[in-house]
Structures are given as structure tokens and as C-alpha cells.
Amino acid sequence: MVERTVLAGARVVLPTGVAEGGRITVEGGRIAMNVPHEEITFDLTGHWIVPGFVDVHVHGGGGASFSAGSAEEALTAIRTHRAHGTTTMVASTVTGDLDDLARQAAVLAELTEQGDLAGIHFEGPFISPHRCGAHQPELLRNPDPADVRKLVDAARGAARMVTLAPELPGGLESVRMLADHGVIAAVGHTDSTYEATLDAIEAGATVATHLFNAMPSLLHRAPGPIAALLEDERVTVELINDGTHLHPAVLELAFARAGADRVAFITDAMGAAGMNDGMYPLGPMRVEVKDGVARIADGPTAGSIAGSTLTLDTAFKRAVTVDRLPVEDAVRALSANPARLLGVADRVGSLETGKDADLVVLDASYDLAGVMRKGEWLVRPEVG
């Protein structure tokens, strides 16, 4: 007999809307057809059930980094974010030597093959020295298609996304190459103009890496990459909703222009996510976390914001309580849209029969109360 779990009484966020007093049956790690008279295993009255969160841009957590080149560290980061509701994630690297990045990719590719990760995102080194943020300037390089291809090949089919500055020499050729190989080309850490960004989109770029951050501001005579990325229906825009990276009015602007179906909330989290303030590594750099904000501790980029300490359960709560987004829109940004972007929406990203039983239980205040992944409780709700 396959173990069956029945969750009932909660507000369940489905693709068709919110089902009051909804019911979800889990069987064999998947969402099964509801059987009306089954015994309730978990009475979740007063709670919400939403799909498991999907993070397409995360560097680490729990004191561990995906750039360490260690499977043990990577699994620590994965477990940390799973405990906060992220049931599907792509591991992001930071700028480094190509050979080092290739070695990191080999470790992360194995975890992808095992099903622990949904793939690898290379953020750098193919980015602008004028918008490098927390990336080491001396390790940056132009996006020569041969170099970009080297990293894609090192990932053994696990490469899901590469962030690059398309205005650099080789940028457009690399975008085309990535698109041809089924890898997402993302525009980010860029000094691109409006026109050059349009060219990148036409060449196949489909993601804005943490829109607004590490790119020219939106100006009335020089709209830059922000306007181009917001206006094109083919582009999904990443937003870091931690209250530090974006003002609420800017987030509202992005939703108003792009629409709820083109926004993907990300953490861009480094190793301090889920941890206390202190000093943490980020690739070859040292990061100081103070009051939950991560900044480069020394070197030429000292003081630059170095990713975040965000987890997606916090991003969800902020979306509905501070930003006043409808719960359905928050679910799109945290689950459905990133799942579609990664090409895994047939398995995750929404609560539908036959999909993996990846879900998050939230209490009435939108605080995390439970996490299930593939039918297994990672955080068990303290209810009947």
C-alpha cells in the first residue's frame, strides 16, 4: 500500500484561484486525485497551502556556499533553503577563474543529476567592470563564446542560466550560442544601453538578472536596460524582495509594467542566509553581514551589497503584507513563473494532480508552518 496523506481545511492556492477549505491528497510523492470521504491526516484549518517555492538565483545559505566546490557545503545550503520553503533551486556561482568555475560545476552537476538541484546558474565572470557589484573586478572577462561554452560543457547538461553583459565584445554571439543550446541567457551586471539590450533580447536573452540592481538607472532620456527588459513580453524579470535591494514603489512599478506572469522573486542569497550576523565567504571574497545586510568587507568593491540573506518564505510574507500583492500573484512570482522559466512546470510550481507534492504551509500571519517535498515533510506542521 502506498502511503496516503490528506491535507484539509486550509486555503489552498490553485492555478484557478484560492479554494477555501481546500483538500489535497498526497500519494507516492505526488498530488493525487481528491477522494471526498478519506480520513483527514492533517487538519490545516486557518492555514494556507501554496506550492513549494522555486529559486532560480541563490548562492548559498546555512553558512555554506555553492562556490566552495564541496558537495557537503552545497547540501548544507540546499537543506537550509528547503527548511524555508524552497523545494526547487538552481545553484548560482560567483565570478572566478574559469578552471575553478568548471570544477565547481562538476560538483553541482552531480547534485543536479541526483535531483538535489534544478541546475546551475553562472553569474559572472562575463559581466561589466562598471557594474560588477560584489564580483572581483580582476577576474572579469569578456563573454567570448568559447569561454562561455567551456562552462556550459563543464556543467554536463546542468547549466540552466548564464548572466552576462551583452554590450561587451562577444556578448551577442554568446547570447545566441546559449539560446541555441537551451541555456537561459540573462542580462545582468551590465552597463548596456536601451538599444543594446533590445539587441540582446532579439538574440535570445530571456531573463533580467535582479532587475534594477547592478545596471544603469532608468532615466528619462536614457532608459537603459531596465525599460527594455520591462517592456518585452519574452523577458522574465528577477526581483529581490528583501526591503534592501528595492524600494516598494520600484517593485510595484515592475509588477505594473511587466505583469504578475513575468516576475520571478529570487533570494540572491549568500552563505549567511538562515544565519546570524558575522563574517562569511562569498567565492574568494569576505562578506560582513550586519543587521541582516551583506556587504563586501574589503578590497576594491568594499561596501558593495553582496547578495542577500533572504529566504523565500520571508519574501512571500513581505509580498503580501508590505507590498500588498494578492496571494495569487505572490505564488506566481515565487513558484509558477520560475518553474515555467526553468522548463519544469510539468512537475512543480503549482498544486495540480500528478505533480510532485511540493508545498508550503503558512499560518494566518503568513509565517512558515510546514514544508513538504515530494510527499515528505521537511518541516512538519504542528497541527492535528
HELIX and SHEET records of a PDB file:
HELIX    1   1 PHE A   66  ALA A   68  5                                   3    
HELIX    2   2 ALA A   71  ARG A   82  1                                  12    
HELIX    3   3 LEU A   98  GLU A  113  1                                  16    
HELIX    4   4 PRO A  129  ARG A  131  5                                   3    
HELIX    5   5 PRO A  137  LEU A  139  5                                   3    
HELIX    6   6 PRO A  145  ALA A  154  1                                  10    
HELIX    7   7 GLY A  171  ASP A  180  1                                  10    
HELIX    8   8 TYR A  194  ALA A  203  1                                  10    
HELIX    9   9 GLY A  224  GLU A  231  1                                   8    
HELIX   10  10 PRO A  248  ALA A  258  1                                  11    
HELIX   11  11 ALA A  260  ARG A  262  5                                   3    
HELIX   12  12 LEU A  312  THR A  321  1                                  10    
HELIX   13  13 VAL A  327  VAL A  331  1                                   5    
HELIX   14  14 ARG A  332  ALA A  336  3                                   5    
HELIX   15  15 ASN A  337  LEU A  342  1                                   6    
SHEET    1   A 4 ARG A  30  ALA A  32  0                                        
SHEET    2   A 4 GLY A  17  GLU A  27 -1                                        
SHEET    3   A 4 ARG A   4  LEU A  14 -1                                        
SHEET    4   A 4 PHE A  42  ASP A  43  1                                        
SHEET    1   B 7 ARG A  30  ALA A  32  0                                        
SHEET    2   B 7 GLY A  17  GLU A  27 -1                                        
SHEET    3   B 7 ARG A   4  LEU A  14 -1                                        
SHEET    4   B 7 TRP A  48  PRO A  51  1                                        
SHEET    5   B 7 LEU A 359  LEU A 362 -1                                        
SHEET    6   B 7 LEU A 368  ARG A 373 -1                                        
SHEET    7   B 7 GLU A 376  VAL A 379 -1                                        
SHEET    1   C 8 PHE A  53  VAL A  58  0                                        
SHEET    2   C 8 THR A  86  THR A  93  1                                        
SHEET    3   C 8 ILE A 120  GLU A 123  1                                        
SHEET    4   C 8 ALA A 159  LEU A 164  1                                        
SHEET    5   C 8 ILE A 184  VAL A 187  1                                        
SHEET    6   C 8 VAL A 207  ALA A 208  1                                        
SHEET    7   C 8 THR A 236  ILE A 240  1                                        
SHEET    8   C 8 VAL A 263  ILE A 266  1                                        
SHEET    1   D 2 GLY A  60  GLY A  61  0                                        
SHEET    2   D 2 ALA A  64  SER A  65 -1                                        
SHEET    1   E 3 GLY A 278  LEU A 282  0                                        
SHEET    2   E 3 MET A 285  LYS A 290 -1                                        
SHEET    3   E 3 VAL A 293  ILE A 296 -1                                        
END                                                                             
